[in-house]
Amino acid sequence: MWSQVYNPLNSMVLSTAAAAIPVVLLLVMIASGKIKAHLAAVIALVVAILISVAIFTMPAGLAIRAAILGIVTGLFPIGWIVLNVIFLYRLTVATGRFKILEQAIGGVTPDRRLQLLLIAFSFGAFFEGASGFGTPVAVTGAILMGLGFSPLAASGLSLIANTAPVAYGALGTPIVGLASVTGLDPYMLGAMVGRQLPFFSMIVPFWVVCAFAGWRGMKEVWPAILVCALSFAIPQFVISNFINPWIVDIGASLISMAALILFLKVWQPKKLWLSPALRTHDESAGTMPPVSAEPLVKPTRAEVWSALLPWIIVCVLLLIWGSGWFKNLVNPIFTWNYTVEGLHNMVQKVPPVVAKPATESAIFSFTYLSYTGTAMLIAALIYGAVIRFSPVRLFREYLQTIWILRASLATIASMLAIGTLTRFSGLDATLGLAFAATGVLYPFFGTLLGWLGVALTGSDTASNVLFGGLQKITSEQLGLSPILMGAANSSGGVMGKMIDAQSIVVASTATNWFGHEGSILRFVFWHSIVLACLVGCLVMLQAYVHPFTLMVIHP
């Protein structure tokens, strides 16, 4: 058995810098735009293995096994979701249903800013609550592209919008993960997150429209943004604090969509924004974007239902697949557990990262029937049967989808390999300890630790599992509420979702903008940093400043 070493260079500054090299290198290569994302991921993975072995003393065999486990984990379930979402999307495009969906949404409002609110924020929050794990960005990015948005707008804005609901994604999975590693009450954790994120559920709709249309463009539609924000933030608080943390996103998103659609029946902006392109910095502040000359074709009710059918099937199946009773029903039967010999229980976490030494398990659970991606595949096959595609044509479309996504799937697998390796090698813990050493400023930097965890792993759940124990130990040592800092890990983590390489690859894949991951990263990076710092400031207020301290739940 090998015990993790958190300060191999006998200097926390140097050890932290060494631990950060793989992630920093990966982000720099992607942002440069000169190296393809899949090649950048492979290079960063090789560097991570070398640092883990040469500096952090991890045996090479353990490092390679951890990387292979991460590759498989990247393909199942993440790659599996992306593959089948894009497969379904390609079917809707092939049948012309996507064009009808565009016309139907245009019937609600032709204004691109309001379409962005409805699709990227409200509709995306529903998919986050039902399935999570990349599905919202894949679906909303594809829909926005179908509506004519530019690839950068569809990708970047979907990533920014998919922040406020992430902590309750996949029917509260991040909260469950956080509770499992901290031993804290999931209802208390969910309620505390519900006293942090609603502030940002109010901010993000304004933020995403401003990022798209500029300050003046945002002000022109502020009433609709306010309706959208309030109708999501208030239910998010109420459901998380007075019902449970599992259905927060589902309930809040449905209320938000309904409220926005009803409001748009009685209100539309005086000036319509009909351009799907981002406002660039060289445009003058007073120039309206070009207006489309194409007349709006209003589809019939039957055509609208036909266009909505595949997404209705998806929603129904995702609600079933995301429920606990379904997983409990099928997982005992349709699961293949593989223990990674030579890695399972061979790595030991030690204090101060954990209260007492604990081994890392390495079991790959292939729960193939309950995967969200399986639900997406079944939805696509059902839809294929409804539109009477032959099995041969469906198979051919599926093979073409795999070929189109080959580089993206390789990138996702490599990203997860890096994340898994950093967990087993202790690189992530070394970075976490650097944040934990900030003393009175820990509420701020502890929040950024959650952000870092999601940027590393691509998952709020994984970040909570990764750093939840450290948050609890450190907060108790500093006299802070572990409920507050556990929730802060999850709330801060949601802002890292838009810059994790996995999400960026999903966005570029969904929008068919392969090879432009660097452009997407450069667009969203500072949005992520600023929003994460704002969450950190809120947590600082809740930790020390009255009356914000009254919001804190103590175990």
C-alpha positions as CSV (number, residue, x, y, z in Angstrom):
1,M,0.0,0.0,0.0
2,W,1.2,3.5,-0.9
3,S,0.4,6.5,1.3
4,Q,-0.1,9.8,-0.4
5,V,2.5,12.5,0.0
6,Y,1.2,16.1,0.0
7,N,4.5,18.0,0.4
8,P,7.1,16.0,-1.5
9,L,9.4,19.0,-2.1
10,N,9.4,20.1,1.6
11,S,7.9,23.4,0.5
12,M,4.1,23.9,0.2
13,V,4.7,26.6,-2.4
14,L,6.8,24.4,-4.6
15,S,4.7,21.3,-4.0
16,T,1.5,23.2,-4.8
17,A,3.1,24.6,-8.0
18,A,4.1,21.1,-9.1
19,A,0.6,19.8,-8.4
20,A,-0.9,22.6,-10.5
21,I,1.3,22.0,-13.6
22,P,-1.0,19.4,-15.4
23,V,-4.1,21.5,-15.1
24,V,-2.5,24.8,-15.9
25,L,-0.7,23.3,-18.9
26,L,-4.0,21.8,-20.1
27,L,-5.9,25.1,-19.9
28,V,-3.0,27.1,-21.5
29,M,-2.8,24.6,-24.4
30,I,-6.5,24.7,-25.0
31,A,-6.8,28.5,-24.6
32,S,-3.9,29.0,-27.1
33,G,-6.0,27.4,-29.9
34,K,-2.8,26.0,-31.4
35,I,-3.2,22.5,-30.1
36,K,-6.2,20.4,-30.6
37,A,-8.2,19.6,-27.4
38,H,-7.7,15.9,-27.6
39,L,-3.9,16.3,-28.1
40,A,-3.7,18.8,-25.3
41,A,-5.5,16.4,-23.0
42,V,-3.2,13.5,-23.9
43,I,-0.1,15.7,-23.3
44,A,-1.4,16.9,-20.0
45,L,-2.2,13.3,-18.9
46,V,1.4,12.2,-19.7
47,V,2.7,15.2,-17.7
48,A,0.4,14.3,-14.8
49,I,1.7,10.8,-14.7
50,L,5.3,11.9,-14.8
51,I,4.7,14.4,-11.9
52,S,2.8,11.9,-9.9
53,V,5.6,9.3,-10.2
54,A,8.7,11.5,-10.2
55,I,7.7,14.1,-7.7
56,F,4.8,12.8,-5.6
57,T,6.4,9.3,-5.3
58,M,3.4,7.4,-6.7
59,P,4.4,4.0,-8.0
60,A,4.2,3.9,-11.8
61,G,1.9,0.9,-11.9
62,L,-0.6,2.7,-9.7
63,A,-0.5,5.8,-11.8
64,I,-1.1,4.0,-15.0
65,R,-4.0,2.0,-13.6
66,A,-5.6,5.1,-12.2
67,A,-5.3,6.8,-15.6
68,I,-6.9,3.8,-17.3
69,L,-9.8,3.8,-14.8
70,G,-10.3,7.5,-15.5
71,I,-10.4,6.8,-19.3
72,V,-13.1,4.2,-18.8
73,T,-15.0,6.5,-16.4
74,G,-14.8,9.3,-19.0
75,L,-16.5,7.1,-21.6
76,F,-19.1,5.8,-19.2
77,P,-21.1,7.7,-18.3
78,I,-20.0,11.1,-19.7
79,G,-19.1,10.1,-23.2
80,W,-22.1,7.8,-23.4
81,I,-24.4,10.8,-22.6
82,V,-22.8,13.1,-25.2
83,L,-22.8,10.4,-27.9
84,N,-26.5,9.6,-27.5
85,V,-27.6,13.2,-27.1
86,I,-26.0,14.1,-30.4
87,F,-27.4,11.0,-32.0
88,L,-30.9,12.1,-31.1
89,Y,-30.2,15.7,-32.2
90,R,-29.0,14.4,-35.6
91,L,-32.2,12.4,-36.0
92,T,-34.3,15.6,-35.4
93,V,-32.3,17.5,-37.9
94,A,-32.6,14.8,-40.5
95,T,-36.4,14.8,-40.3
96,G,-36.7,18.6,-40.3
97,R,-38.3,18.6,-36.8
98,F,-35.6,20.9,-35.5
99,K,-36.5,23.6,-38.0
100,I,-40.1,23.4,-36.7
101,L,-38.9,23.7,-33.1
102,E,-37.0,26.8,-34.1
103,Q,-40.2,28.2,-35.6
104,A,-42.2,27.2,-32.5
105,I,-39.8,29.0,-30.2
106,G,-39.8,32.0,-32.5
107,G,-43.6,32.0,-32.0
108,V,-43.1,32.5,-28.3
109,T,-40.7,35.3,-29.0
110,P,-38.6,36.2,-32.0
111,D,-36.2,38.1,-29.7
112,R,-32.8,36.2,-29.4
113,R,-32.2,37.5,-25.9
114,L,-35.5,36.0,-24.7
115,Q,-34.9,32.8,-26.6
116,L,-31.6,32.5,-24.8
117,L,-33.3,32.9,-21.4
118,L,-36.0,30.3,-22.2
119,I,-33.6,27.7,-23.7
120,A,-30.2,28.1,-22.0
121,F,-31.4,29.1,-18.5
122,S,-34.8,27.7,-17.8
123,F,-34.9,24.7,-20.2
124,G,-31.3,23.9,-19.4
125,A,-32.0,23.9,-15.7
126,F,-34.6,21.2,-16.3
127,F,-32.1,18.9,-18.0
128,E,-29.6,19.7,-15.2
129,G,-32.1,18.6,-12.6
130,A,-33.2,15.5,-14.5
131,S,-29.8,14.2,-15.6
132,G,-26.8,16.6,-15.2
133,F,-23.4,15.3,-16.3
134,G,-23.1,17.4,-19.5
135,T,-26.6,16.8,-20.8
136,P,-27.9,20.4,-20.3
137,V,-25.0,22.0,-22.3
138,A,-25.3,19.3,-25.0
139,V,-29.0,19.8,-25.4
140,T,-29.3,23.6,-25.1
141,G,-26.2,24.1,-27.2
142,A,-27.6,22.0,-30.0
143,I,-31.0,23.7,-29.8
144,L,-29.4,27.2,-29.9
145,M,-27.4,26.2,-32.9
146,G,-30.6,25.0,-34.5
147,L,-32.1,28.4,-33.8
148,G,-29.3,30.1,-35.7
149,F,-27.1,31.2,-32.9
150,S,-23.4,31.3,-33.7
151,P,-21.2,28.4,-32.4
152,L,-19.5,30.7,-29.9
153,A,-22.8,32.1,-28.6
154,A,-24.5,28.7,-28.4
155,S,-21.5,27.1,-26.6
156,G,-20.3,29.9,-24.3
157,L,-23.7,31.1,-23.2
158,S,-25.0,27.6,-22.6
159,L,-22.0,27.1,-20.3
160,I,-22.6,30.4,-18.4
161,A,-26.3,29.7,-18.0
162,N,-25.7,26.2,-16.7
163,T,-24.4,27.3,-13.3
164,A,-27.1,28.2,-10.8
165,P,-28.8,24.8,-11.0
166,V,-25.7,22.6,-11.0
167,A,-25.6,22.0,-7.2
168,Y,-28.9,20.2,-7.4
169,G,-28.3,18.4,-10.6
170,A,-29.2,14.9,-11.4
171,L,-31.9,14.9,-8.7
172,G,-29.6,16.2,-6.0
173,T,-26.6,13.9,-6.7
174,P,-24.0,16.5,-5.6
175,I,-25.7,17.0,-2.3
176,V,-25.9,13.2,-1.8
177,G,-22.2,12.9,-2.5
178,L,-21.3,15.7,-0.1
179,A,-23.4,14.2,2.6
180,S,-21.8,10.8,2.1
181,V,-18.2,12.0,2.7
182,T,-19.0,14.5,5.5
183,G,-21.6,12.6,7.5
184,L,-23.7,15.8,7.5
185,D,-27.4,15.9,7.0
186,P,-28.2,16.2,3.3
187,Y,-31.3,18.2,4.1
188,M,-29.3,20.8,6.0
189,L,-26.6,20.9,3.3
190,G,-29.3,21.3,0.6
191,A,-31.0,24.1,2.6
192,M,-27.7,25.9,3.1
193,V,-26.9,25.8,-0.6
194,G,-30.5,27.1,-1.1
195,R,-29.4,30.1,1.0
196,Q,-26.5,30.9,-1.3
197,L,-27.4,30.0,-4.9
198,P,-30.7,31.9,-5.2
199,F,-28.7,35.1,-5.1
200,F,-26.9,33.9,-8.2
201,S,-30.0,32.6,-9.8
202,M,-31.1,36.2,-9.7
203,I,-27.8,37.4,-11.2
204,V,-27.0,34.7,-13.9
205,P,-30.0,35.5,-16.2
206,F,-29.0,39.2,-16.3
207,W,-25.3,38.1,-16.7
208,V,-25.9,35.8,-19.6
209,V,-28.0,38.2,-21.6
210,C,-25.5,41.0,-20.9
211,A,-22.7,38.7,-22.1
212,F,-24.7,38.2,-25.3
213,A,-26.2,41.5,-26.0
214,G,-24.2,44.1,-24.0
215,W,-25.4,46.3,-21.2
216,R,-27.8,48.3,-23.4
217,G,-29.3,45.1,-25.0
218,M,-29.8,43.6,-21.5
219,K,-31.6,46.7,-20.1
220,E,-34.1,46.6,-23.0
221,V,-35.5,43.2,-21.8
222,W,-35.0,43.6,-18.0
223,P,-38.6,42.9,-17.1
224,A,-38.5,39.5,-18.8
225,I,-35.1,38.7,-17.2
226,L,-36.5,39.7,-13.8
227,V,-39.5,37.4,-14.2
228,C,-37.3,34.5,-15.3
229,A,-34.8,35.1,-12.4
230,L,-37.4,35.5,-9.7
231,S,-39.5,32.6,-10.8
232,F,-36.4,30.4,-10.6
233,A,-34.7,31.8,-7.5
234,I,-37.7,31.8,-5.2
235,P,-38.8,28.2,-5.9
236,Q,-35.1,27.2,-5.6
237,F,-35.0,28.6,-2.0
238,V,-38.5,27.4,-1.0
239,I,-38.0,23.8,-2.3
240,S,-34.5,23.4,-1.0
241,N,-35.4,24.7,2.5
242,F,-38.9,23.4,3.0
243,I,-39.3,20.3,0.8
244,N,-36.1,18.4,-0.2
245,P,-32.9,18.9,-2.2
246,W,-33.8,16.3,-4.8
247,I,-36.4,18.1,-6.9
248,V,-35.2,21.6,-6.6
249,D,-34.1,22.1,-10.2
250,I,-37.1,20.2,-11.7
251,G,-39.6,22.3,-9.8
252,A,-37.8,25.7,-10.2
253,S,-37.2,25.2,-13.9
254,L,-40.8,24.2,-14.7
255,I,-42.1,27.3,-12.8
256,S,-39.5,29.5,-14.5
257,M,-40.4,28.3,-18.0
258,A,-44.1,28.7,-17.4
259,A,-43.8,32.1,-15.9
260,L,-41.6,33.4,-18.7
261,I,-43.8,32.0,-21.4
262,L,-46.9,33.5,-19.8
263,F,-45.2,36.9,-19.3
264,L,-44.1,37.0,-23.0
265,K,-47.8,36.6,-24.0
266,V,-48.5,40.0,-22.6
267,W,-45.1,41.7,-23.0
268,Q,-42.5,42.0,-25.7
269,P,-39.5,44.4,-26.0
270,K,-40.0,47.5,-28.1
271,K,-36.9,46.7,-30.1
272,L,-36.5,43.1,-31.2
273,W,-33.0,41.6,-31.3
274,L,-33.1,39.3,-34.3
275,S,-29.4,38.6,-34.7
276,P,-28.2,35.3,-33.3
277,A,-24.5,36.6,-33.1
278,L,-22.7,37.9,-30.1
279,R,-22.2,41.6,-29.9
280,T,-18.5,42.2,-30.5
281,H,-16.4,44.8,-28.9
282,D,-15.9,46.8,-32.1
283,E,-19.6,47.5,-32.5
284,S,-20.8,50.9,-31.4
285,A,-23.0,50.9,-28.3
286,G,-26.0,52.3,-30.1
287,T,-26.0,50.1,-33.1
288,M,-28.8,47.5,-33.3
289,P,-27.8,44.1,-34.7
290,P,-28.9,43.2,-38.2
291,V,-32.6,42.3,-38.6
292,S,-33.5,39.1,-40.4
293,A,-35.6,39.7,-43.4
294,E,-37.1,36.2,-43.3
295,P,-40.8,36.2,-42.4
296,L,-41.7,34.2,-39.3
297,V,-43.5,31.0,-40.4
298,K,-45.9,29.9,-37.7
299,P,-46.1,26.1,-37.5
300,T,-49.4,24.3,-36.9
301,R,-50.2,22.8,-33.5
302,A,-49.7,19.3,-34.8
303,E,-46.3,20.3,-36.2
304,V,-45.2,21.8,-32.9
305,W,-46.1,18.6,-31.0
306,S,-44.3,16.6,-33.6
307,A,-41.2,18.8,-33.1
308,L,-41.5,18.5,-29.3
309,L,-42.1,14.8,-29.3
310,P,-38.4,13.7,-29.1
311,W,-37.7,16.1,-26.2
312,I,-40.9,15.0,-24.4
313,I,-39.7,11.4,-24.7
314,V,-36.4,12.5,-23.3
315,C,-37.9,14.3,-20.4
316,V,-40.1,11.4,-19.4
317,L,-37.3,8.9,-19.6
318,L,-34.9,11.1,-17.7
319,L,-37.3,11.6,-14.9
320,I,-37.7,7.9,-14.6
321,W,-34.0,7.2,-15.0
322,G,-33.1,9.8,-12.4
323,S,-35.4,8.5,-9.7
324,G,-34.0,6.4,-6.8
325,W,-36.6,3.7,-7.2
326,F,-35.6,3.0,-10.8
327,K,-31.9,2.8,-9.9
328,N,-32.7,0.5,-7.0
329,L,-34.8,-1.7,-9.2
330,V,-32.4,-2.2,-12.1
331,N,-28.9,-1.7,-10.7
332,P,-28.8,-5.0,-8.6
333,I,-29.6,-6.9,-11.9
334,F,-28.0,-4.8,-14.7
335,T,-24.7,-4.0,-13.1
336,W,-21.2,-5.2,-13.7
337,N,-18.6,-4.4,-11.0
338,Y,-15.0,-4.6,-11.9
339,T,-12.4,-4.2,-9.2
340,V,-9.1,-2.8,-10.5
341,E,-6.6,-5.2,-9.1
342,G,-3.4,-3.5,-8.1
343,L,-5.2,-0.2,-7.5
344,H,-8.2,-1.0,-5.3
345,N,-7.4,-0.1,-1.7
346,M,-3.7,0.3,-2.6
347,V,-3.7,4.1,-2.1
348,Q,-4.1,5.6,1.3
349,K,-5.2,9.2,2.1
350,V,-3.7,10.5,5.3
351,P,-4.2,13.4,7.6
352,P,-4.7,16.4,7.4
353,V,-6.8,15.7,4.2
354,V,-8.8,13.1,6.2
355,A,-9.4,12.7,9.9
356,K,-7.8,9.3,9.9
357,P,-6.0,7.2,7.2
358,A,-8.5,5.8,4.6
359,T,-7.9,3.8,1.5
360,E,-9.2,4.7,-2.0
361,S,-11.5,2.2,-3.6
362,A,-11.0,1.5,-7.3
363,I,-14.2,-0.3,-8.5
364,F,-15.7,0.5,-11.8
365,S,-19.5,0.0,-11.6
366,F,-20.8,-0.5,-15.1
367,T,-24.5,0.3,-14.4
368,Y,-25.3,0.2,-18.1
369,L,-29.1,0.3,-17.9
370,S,-29.4,3.1,-15.4
371,Y,-26.9,5.4,-17.2
372,T,-28.5,8.7,-18.4
373,G,-26.9,8.0,-21.8
374,T,-28.9,4.8,-22.0
375,A,-32.1,6.7,-21.5
376,M,-31.0,9.1,-24.3
377,L,-30.3,6.2,-26.6
378,I,-33.7,4.6,-25.8
379,A,-35.4,7.9,-26.5
380,A,-33.6,8.2,-29.8
381,L,-34.6,4.6,-30.8
382,I,-38.2,5.3,-29.8
383,Y,-38.2,8.4,-31.8
384,G,-36.6,6.6,-34.7
385,A,-39.4,4.0,-34.6
386,V,-42.0,6.8,-34.5
387,I,-40.6,8.5,-37.6
388,R,-40.2,5.1,-39.3
389,F,-36.5,5.0,-39.8
390,S,-35.3,1.6,-40.7
391,P,-32.9,-0.2,-38.3
392,V,-30.3,-0.1,-41.0
393,R,-30.6,3.7,-41.3
394,L,-30.5,4.2,-37.6
395,F,-27.4,2.0,-37.3
396,R,-25.7,4.0,-40.1
397,E,-26.6,7.3,-38.4
398,Y,-25.2,6.0,-35.1
399,L,-21.9,5.0,-36.7
400,Q,-21.7,8.4,-38.4
401,T,-22.3,10.0,-35.0
402,I,-19.5,8.0,-33.4
403,W,-17.1,9.0,-36.2
404,I,-18.0,12.7,-35.9
405,L,-17.4,12.5,-32.1
406,R,-14.3,10.4,-32.1
407,A,-12.0,13.3,-31.1
408,S,-14.4,14.6,-28.6
409,L,-14.8,11.2,-26.9
410,A,-11.0,10.8,-26.8
411,T,-10.8,14.3,-25.2
412,I,-13.4,13.5,-22.6
413,A,-11.7,10.2,-21.7
414,S,-8.4,11.9,-21.3
415,M,-9.8,14.7,-19.1
416,L,-11.4,12.2,-16.7
417,A,-8.1,10.3,-16.7
418,I,-6.4,13.4,-15.5
419,G,-9.0,14.0,-12.8
420,T,-8.9,10.4,-11.6
421,L,-5.1,10.4,-11.5
422,T,-4.9,13.6,-9.5
423,R,-7.3,12.1,-7.0
424,F,-5.3,8.9,-6.5
425,S,-1.9,10.6,-6.6
426,G,-2.9,13.3,-4.1
427,L,-2.2,16.2,-6.4
428,D,-5.7,17.5,-5.8
429,A,-5.3,17.3,-2.0
430,T,-2.0,19.3,-2.2
431,L,-3.9,22.0,-4.0
432,G,-6.7,21.8,-1.5
433,L,-4.3,22.1,1.5
434,A,-3.0,25.3,0.0
435,F,-6.5,26.8,0.1
436,A,-7.1,25.5,3.6
437,A,-4.0,27.4,4.9
438,T,-5.6,30.8,4.3
439,G,-6.9,31.2,7.9
440,V,-9.5,33.9,8.4
441,L,-10.0,34.2,4.6
442,Y,-10.8,30.5,4.4
443,P,-14.6,31.1,3.7
444,F,-13.5,32.9,0.5
445,F,-10.8,30.5,-0.5
446,G,-12.7,27.4,0.6
447,T,-15.4,28.4,-1.8
448,L,-12.8,28.7,-4.6
449,L,-11.6,25.2,-3.6
450,G,-15.0,23.9,-4.7
451,W,-14.5,25.9,-8.0
452,L,-11.1,24.3,-8.4
453,G,-12.5,20.8,-7.8
454,V,-15.1,21.2,-10.5
455,A,-12.5,22.7,-12.9
456,L,-10.4,19.6,-12.2
457,T,-13.0,16.9,-12.4
458,G,-15.8,18.4,-14.5
459,S,-18.4,17.5,-11.8
460,D,-19.8,19.2,-8.8
461,T,-20.5,15.8,-7.3
462,A,-16.9,14.7,-7.8
463,S,-15.7,18.0,-6.3
464,N,-17.9,17.5,-3.2
465,V,-16.6,14.0,-2.8
466,L,-13.0,15.2,-3.3
467,F,-12.9,18.1,-0.9
468,G,-16.0,17.6,1.3
469,G,-14.0,16.0,4.1
470,L,-11.3,18.6,3.9
471,Q,-13.9,21.4,4.1
472,K,-15.4,19.8,7.2
473,I,-12.1,19.3,9.0
474,T,-10.8,22.8,8.2
475,S,-14.1,24.6,9.1
476,E,-14.2,22.8,12.5
477,Q,-10.6,23.8,13.2
478,L,-11.4,27.4,12.4
479,G,-14.7,27.5,14.4
480,L,-16.8,27.8,11.2
481,S,-20.0,25.9,10.5
482,P,-19.2,22.7,8.5
483,I,-22.6,23.0,6.9
484,L,-21.7,26.5,5.6
485,M,-18.4,25.4,4.2
486,G,-19.7,22.1,2.8
487,A,-22.4,24.1,1.0
488,A,-19.8,26.6,-0.1
489,N,-17.9,23.9,-1.8
490,S,-20.9,23.0,-3.9
491,S,-22.0,26.5,-4.5
492,G,-18.6,27.7,-5.5
493,G,-18.1,24.6,-7.6
494,V,-21.0,25.5,-9.9
495,M,-19.0,28.4,-11.3
496,G,-16.2,26.1,-12.3
497,K,-18.5,24.1,-14.5
498,M,-18.2,26.5,-17.4
499,I,-14.4,26.2,-17.6
500,D,-13.8,22.5,-17.0
501,A,-12.4,21.0,-20.1
502,Q,-15.0,18.2,-20.2
503,S,-17.9,20.7,-20.4
504,I,-16.1,22.8,-23.0
505,V,-15.6,19.7,-25.2
506,V,-19.3,18.8,-24.8
507,A,-20.2,22.3,-25.8
508,S,-18.0,22.3,-28.9
509,T,-19.3,18.9,-29.9
510,A,-23.0,19.9,-29.5
511,T,-22.5,23.0,-31.6
512,N,-20.4,21.1,-34.2
513,W,-17.5,23.6,-33.6
514,F,-14.7,21.1,-33.3
515,G,-11.2,22.4,-32.8
516,H,-12.4,25.7,-31.3
517,E,-12.4,24.7,-27.6
518,G,-9.8,27.5,-27.0
519,S,-12.1,30.2,-28.2
520,I,-14.9,28.9,-25.9
521,L,-12.5,28.7,-22.9
522,R,-11.3,32.3,-23.5
523,F,-14.9,33.5,-23.7
524,V,-16.1,31.9,-20.5
525,F,-12.9,32.0,-18.4
526,W,-13.3,35.5,-16.7
527,H,-17.0,35.0,-16.3
528,S,-16.2,31.9,-14.3
529,I,-13.5,33.6,-12.2
530,V,-15.6,36.7,-11.3
531,L,-18.7,34.7,-10.5
532,A,-16.8,32.3,-8.3
533,C,-15.2,35.2,-6.4
534,L,-18.7,36.7,-5.9
535,V,-19.8,33.4,-4.3
536,G,-16.8,33.5,-2.1
537,C,-17.6,37.1,-1.0
538,L,-21.2,35.9,-0.1
539,V,-19.8,33.1,2.0
540,M,-17.4,35.5,3.8
541,L,-20.4,37.6,4.7
542,Q,-22.4,34.6,5.9
543,A,-19.4,33.5,8.0
544,Y,-18.6,36.8,9.7
545,V,-21.1,39.7,9.0
546,H,-24.5,40.2,10.6
547,P,-27.3,39.8,9.4
548,F,-25.9,37.3,6.9
549,T,-24.7,35.1,9.7
550,L,-28.4,34.5,10.6
551,M,-28.6,32.5,7.3
552,V,-26.0,30.0,8.4
553,I,-27.2,26.5,9.5
554,H,-25.3,24.8,12.3
555,P,-25.2,21.1,12.7
